[in-house]
Amino acid sequence: MLTYLVEVGGRGRFDLIEEIAHEDMVDEANQAFGGPPGRDGLIAHVKGFQKNLTDIQFDIHQIVGGGDQVMAHWSFTARHV
């Protein structure tokens, strides 16, 4: 989760998605807006996020995991473009 937030979300390292996300993973935020499932949905979510924001800075408050699930409590600041 830390790699996802910092490297993929913050730095656009989409090349890491295959390594860090299971092919049938669920991005609930992406699905709430009708995005595609799995890794494609994760990529679409981040690209949509980055398309409208620059100078993104993440604050990661807590990461919790158990079994095959993980959750992060995080916030960010950015400039809307």
N, C-alpha and C positions, 0 to 999 in steps of 0.2 A: 504494500500500500504506500509506503514511503517513497519507493522508486516511482510509482505511478504518479503521485502528487508532484514530486519535485522534478523528476526527469521528463515525464510525458506531459503532465499538465503545465508545468512551469517552463520547460525548455523545448517542448515539441518533439521529443524523442520517440516518434511513433514506431521506430524500428524495434523498440523494446516490448511492444504490446504482445507479440507472439510468445516471448519469453516469460512475461509476468502474468498474463491473463489466460485462463483456460478458454478453449474455443467456444464453450457454451455458457460462459459467465453471464451474469445478469447485472446490468447497470440500470438500477431502478429509476434513476433520474432521467436517463435517456428514454426508457420505455414509457415513462409518464407523458412524454411529448411525442410519442408515436415513432420513435427512432428504431432502427434495425436491431435485431438481437445479436448477442455474442460480441466478439472482438470488433466487428464492423460497427456495432452500436457504440462501443467505447471510443473508437476513433472518431466517429461522427460527433459524439458529445464533446470531446476535447477540441476538435476543429471548430465547432460552432462557438464554443467558449472563447477560443483564441481569436476568432475572426472579429469579434467585437470588443476585445480588450487588449491593452498593451501594458507593459511594466507590471506584470502580475507578480505579487509577493504573497506566498502562502504562510499562514501560521497554523501549524499542526498541533492541536491541543491534546489529542489522544487517539491511539489506534488500538482496537480491540479485535481479537480473533479467536475463533474456536471451531474445531472441525473444519468444514470447507467454507466457512463464512468469515468475512472481515468487514469491519466498519471503521470509518475514521470520522472524528469530530475535527473539522478544520474551518478556517475562515480565510479570506483573502482581501487584498486591496489591489486596485488596478485603475487604469485610465480607460474610460469608455471612448471608443473611436467611431 
